[in-house]
Amino acid sequence: MNVNPPNPMKNQFIFLVALMTSFTFAHEGVELGPHGGRILEFSDNETMHGEVTVKGDKFHIALLDQDMKPVAISQQSIRAMTGDRAAPVRLEVSKDEKGFVVPLVKAGQWLILRYQENPDAKAWTARFEYNTAICEACKAAEWVCQCKPKPEEN
């Protein structure tokens, strides 16, 4: 029976690679809208977007068309949730003159939005982690980081 003893250098190398990979994937590099907010897709053909910004202790979600122009709010609706899948927490959603308003989630939590064009339309789900860590390169919060992810090398 040939049993190899544990190799501490190999274990340290694996840990280092895993640590570096976690930092690489943590970097957001997201699409930003005309007001500097994060763009979420609310359609399969990029004809409806949501731009999420933060003002005070609220998320503001403006609807934008394919040209990133504001869309008037009429029959559209958004449901918002946070928490884990086993115990999601529904958030109160209100409307204002520019779109929808949702309470801010805690840093590190996910915001899940279910958008509907009208009551009979298919619901579109968009989600993101509210990552408030500051990107060293662009100095923005990671959830609205302006940097583009580096392409993977083979």
C-alpha positions as CSV (number, residue, x, y, z in Angstrom):
1,M,0.0,0.0,0.0
2,N,1.5,3.3,-1.1
3,V,0.2,6.2,1.1
4,N,1.7,9.7,0.4
5,P,2.1,11.9,3.5
6,P,0.3,15.2,3.5
7,N,2.1,18.0,1.7
8,P,1.8,21.3,3.6
9,M,3.2,23.3,0.7
10,K,0.6,21.9,-1.6
11,N,-2.2,22.7,0.9
12,Q,-0.9,26.3,1.2
13,F,-0.8,26.6,-2.6
14,I,-4.4,25.4,-2.9
15,F,-5.5,27.8,-0.2
16,L,-3.7,30.7,-1.9
17,V,-5.3,30.0,-5.2
18,A,-8.7,29.7,-3.7
19,L,-8.2,33.0,-1.8
20,M,-7.1,34.8,-5.0
21,T,-10.0,33.4,-7.0
22,S,-12.5,34.6,-4.4
23,F,-11.1,38.2,-4.7
24,T,-11.3,38.0,-8.5
25,F,-14.9,36.9,-8.6
26,A,-15.9,39.4,-5.9
27,H,-15.1,42.2,-8.3
28,E,-18.4,43.3,-9.8
29,G,-17.8,45.2,-13.1
30,V,-21.4,45.9,-13.8
31,E,-23.3,48.0,-16.4
32,L,-24.2,51.5,-15.1
33,G,-27.1,53.7,-16.2
34,P,-27.4,57.4,-17.0
35,H,-27.6,58.3,-13.3
36,G,-24.7,56.1,-12.2
37,G,-27.0,53.3,-10.9
38,R,-26.7,49.6,-11.5
39,I,-28.6,48.3,-14.6
40,L,-30.8,45.3,-14.2
41,E,-32.5,43.5,-17.1
42,F,-36.3,43.3,-17.1
43,S,-36.7,41.7,-20.5
44,D,-35.0,39.1,-22.7
45,N,-34.3,41.5,-25.6
46,E,-32.9,44.5,-23.6
47,T,-36.0,46.7,-24.2
48,M,-36.7,47.2,-20.5
49,H,-34.1,48.0,-17.8
50,G,-34.2,49.0,-14.2
51,E,-31.6,51.4,-12.9
52,V,-31.0,51.0,-9.2
53,T,-29.7,53.9,-7.2
54,V,-29.5,54.6,-3.5
55,K,-30.8,57.8,-1.9
56,G,-30.6,57.9,1.9
57,D,-32.0,54.6,3.2
58,K,-33.9,53.6,0.1
59,F,-33.2,51.9,-3.3
60,H,-34.8,53.8,-6.2
61,I,-35.6,51.8,-9.3
62,A,-36.2,53.9,-12.5
63,L,-37.5,52.1,-15.6
64,L,-35.5,52.7,-18.8
65,D,-36.1,51.7,-22.4
66,Q,-33.6,50.2,-24.8
67,D,-32.1,53.6,-25.4
68,M,-31.7,54.2,-21.6
69,K,-34.5,56.8,-21.7
70,P,-37.0,57.0,-18.8
71,V,-40.2,55.1,-19.1
72,A,-43.4,56.4,-17.5
73,I,-44.8,54.3,-14.7
74,S,-48.4,53.1,-15.3
75,Q,-49.3,49.4,-15.0
76,Q,-45.8,48.2,-14.2
77,S,-45.1,46.6,-10.8
78,I,-42.2,45.4,-8.8
79,R,-42.1,43.0,-5.9
80,A,-39.0,43.0,-3.8
81,M,-37.4,40.4,-1.5
82,T,-34.3,39.7,0.5
83,G,-33.0,37.0,2.7
84,D,-32.2,33.4,1.9
85,R,-34.3,31.0,-0.2
86,A,-35.6,29.1,2.8
87,A,-36.9,32.3,4.5
88,P,-37.3,35.2,2.0
89,V,-38.4,38.5,3.4
90,R,-40.8,40.6,1.4
91,L,-40.0,44.3,1.2
92,E,-42.5,47.1,0.9
93,V,-42.5,48.7,-2.5
94,S,-43.9,52.2,-3.2
95,K,-44.0,54.3,-6.3
96,D,-42.8,57.9,-6.8
97,E,-42.7,60.2,-9.8
98,K,-39.5,58.5,-11.1
99,G,-40.1,54.8,-10.4
100,F,-40.2,52.4,-7.5
101,V,-38.8,52.8,-4.0
102,V,-37.7,49.9,-1.8
103,P,-36.1,49.9,1.6
104,L,-32.3,49.5,1.6
105,V,-31.1,46.0,2.5
106,K,-28.1,45.4,4.8
107,A,-24.7,45.3,3.2
108,G,-23.9,41.8,1.9
109,Q,-27.6,40.8,1.5
110,W,-29.3,40.1,-1.9
111,L,-32.0,42.3,-3.4
112,I,-34.4,40.3,-5.5
113,L,-36.8,42.2,-7.8
114,R,-39.7,40.7,-9.7
115,Y,-40.8,43.1,-12.5
116,Q,-44.1,42.9,-14.4
117,E,-45.0,45.1,-17.3
118,N,-48.7,44.6,-16.4
119,P,-50.7,42.3,-14.2
120,D,-51.1,39.7,-17.0
121,A,-47.4,39.8,-18.2
122,K,-44.6,37.4,-17.5
123,A,-42.6,38.3,-14.4
124,W,-38.9,38.9,-14.8
125,T,-36.5,38.3,-11.9
126,A,-33.4,40.3,-11.4
127,R,-31.1,40.1,-8.4
128,F,-27.8,41.4,-7.1
129,E,-25.8,41.4,-3.9
130,Y,-25.6,44.8,-2.2
131,N,-21.9,44.7,-1.9
132,T,-20.8,48.0,-0.2
133,A,-17.0,47.1,-0.2
134,I,-15.0,49.8,-2.0
135,C,-13.2,48.9,-5.2
136,E,-9.6,50.0,-5.0
137,A,-9.4,50.8,-8.7
138,C,-12.5,53.0,-9.3
139,K,-13.3,53.9,-5.6
140,A,-17.0,53.0,-6.0
141,A,-18.9,50.5,-4.0
142,E,-18.6,47.1,-5.6
143,W,-22.4,46.9,-6.3
144,V,-21.8,49.8,-8.8
145,C,-18.2,49.2,-9.6
146,Q,-17.2,50.8,-12.9
147,C,-14.3,48.4,-13.6
148,K,-14.6,45.7,-16.1
149,P,-13.7,42.1,-15.0
150,K,-10.4,40.9,-16.4
151,P,-10.8,38.2,-19.1
152,E,-9.9,34.8,-17.9
153,E,-6.5,33.5,-19.1
154,N,-6.2,29.9,-20.4
